[in-house]
Every structure is written in structure tokens, then in C-alpha cells.
């Protein structure tokens, strides 16, 4: 039962990341203080805002797919003796946190071009 809850959680989190990414990719989010990559450079220049947020959004959507896919495909890990749901959760969280870290670092590297 715990594994099923984790699988559903990873799929929902992945889907949420994708849903949050789509408006950024499409350029539908205007500069604002709540949603998107909100740093002084992006808030000062609309062209930078749209370019950086689209870049971020594409990567955020990819990790949404990665998290959801890994959540489903790696669920058999929980069947391994002495690993169980806890081991599966640790692997899933490591993938999620590692991919989030990558997106943030990569986006800030891209931002240096502006």
C-alpha cells in the first residue's frame, strides 16, 4: 500500500511540474512577483523574463516527466528484500531533488548570458 501511495505521489508531482511549466514555455506568464524565475535581471527586462522562463519551463517539464516515469518504473525496487518502500522513497526523492538542483543551476548558467 505504501508503494502505491508513493507511485501516485510521484506521478502527481511530475504532472504538477509539467502543468506549471507549460504556461512558462508558451510565454503566457507576464513578469510578476509570484510565478516564474523572479530575479532582478528577469524582472527588469521583459525579453530576458520570457527567454529565461521558457528555458526554465522546458527543463521543468522534462524533470516532471522524469519524476513521473521514474516513480512508475522504479516501483519494483520496493519488492527487493531489505529495501522496501523506504528504499524506493529514498531513490525517488534523490531523483526529484537532484533533478530540481540541476534545473536551477542550469537556468542560472543560462541567465548569465543576459
C-alpha positions as CSV (number, residue, x, y, z in Angstrom):
1,X,0.0,0.0,0.0
2,X,2.8,2.4,0.9
3,X,4.4,1.8,-2.5
4,X,1.1,2.6,-4.3
5,X,0.8,5.9,-2.4
6,X,4.4,6.8,-3.4
7,X,3.8,5.9,-7.1
8,X,0.7,8.1,-7.2
9,X,2.6,10.9,-5.4
10,X,5.5,10.8,-7.9
11,X,3.1,10.8,-10.8
12,X,1.1,13.7,-9.4
13,X,4.2,15.7,-8.6
14,X,5.5,15.1,-12.1
15,X,2.2,16.2,-13.6
16,X,2.1,19.3,-11.4
17,X,5.6,20.2,-12.6
18,X,4.5,19.8,-16.2
19,X,1.3,21.8,-15.6
20,X,3.4,24.7,-14.1
21,X,5.9,24.5,-16.9
22,X,3.5,24.8,-19.9
23,X,2.5,28.5,-19.4
24,X,6.1,29.4,-18.9
25,X,7.2,27.6,-22.1
26,X,4.3,29.3,-24.0
27,X,5.2,32.8,-22.8
28,X,1.9,33.3,-21.1
29,X,3.2,34.4,-17.8
30,X,4.0,38.1,-17.6
31,X,6.7,39.4,-15.2
32,X,5.3,39.1,-11.7
33,X,6.5,38.7,-8.1
34,X,4.9,35.2,-7.6
35,X,5.4,32.8,-10.5
36,X,8.4,32.1,-12.7
37,X,12.1,32.8,-12.4
38,X,12.0,36.0,-10.4
39,X,15.4,37.5,-10.1
40,X,16.4,41.2,-10.7
41,X,17.6,40.5,-14.3
42,X,14.3,38.9,-15.3
43,X,12.1,41.4,-13.6
44,X,13.9,44.4,-15.2
45,X,13.7,43.2,-18.8
46,X,10.7,41.6,-20.4
47,X,12.8,39.9,-23.2
48,X,15.0,38.3,-20.5
49,X,11.9,37.3,-18.5
50,X,10.4,35.4,-21.4
51,X,13.6,33.8,-22.6
52,X,14.7,32.6,-19.2
53,X,11.3,31.4,-18.1
54,X,10.8,29.5,-21.3
55,X,14.2,27.9,-20.9
56,X,13.4,27.0,-17.3
57,X,9.9,25.8,-18.2
58,X,11.3,23.3,-20.8
59,X,13.6,21.8,-18.3
60,X,11.0,21.8,-15.6
61,X,8.6,19.8,-17.9
62,X,11.4,17.3,-18.6
63,X,12.0,16.7,-15.0
64,X,8.3,16.4,-14.4
65,X,8.3,13.5,-17.0
66,X,11.4,12.1,-15.3
67,X,9.9,12.1,-11.9
68,X,6.6,10.6,-13.0
69,X,8.3,8.0,-15.2
70,X,10.9,7.1,-12.5
71,X,8.1,6.8,-9.9
72,X,6.4,4.2,-12.0
73,X,9.3,2.4,-13.5
74,X,11.3,2.1,-10.3
75,X,8.4,1.0,-8.1
76,X,9.6,-2.7,-8.3
77,X,12.6,-1.6,-6.1
78,X,10.2,-1.8,-3.2
79,X,9.8,-5.5,-3.7
80,X,13.5,-6.2,-3.0
81,X,14.0,-7.6,0.5
82,X,15.6,-5.2,3.0
83,X,14.9,-2.3,0.6
84,X,11.1,-2.0,0.6
85,X,9.1,1.2,0.3
86,X,11.6,3.2,2.2
87,X,14.4,2.4,-0.2
88,X,12.1,3.2,-3.1
89,X,11.2,6.5,-1.5
90,X,14.9,7.4,-1.0
91,X,15.7,6.7,-4.6
92,X,12.6,8.7,-5.8
93,X,13.4,11.7,-3.6
94,X,17.0,11.6,-4.7
95,X,15.9,11.7,-8.4
96,X,13.5,14.6,-7.6
97,X,15.9,16.7,-5.6
98,X,18.8,16.0,-7.9
99,X,16.8,17.0,-11.0
100,X,15.5,20.1,-9.3
101,X,19.0,21.1,-8.4
102,X,20.1,20.6,-12.0
103,X,17.3,22.7,-13.3
104,X,18.1,25.6,-11.0
105,X,21.8,25.5,-11.7
106,X,21.3,25.2,-15.4
107,X,18.8,28.0,-15.5
108,X,21.2,30.3,-13.7
109,X,24.0,29.4,-16.1
110,X,21.7,30.3,-18.9
111,X,20.8,33.6,-17.2
112,X,24.4,34.7,-17.2
113,X,24.1,35.2,-21.0
114,X,21.9,38.2,-20.4
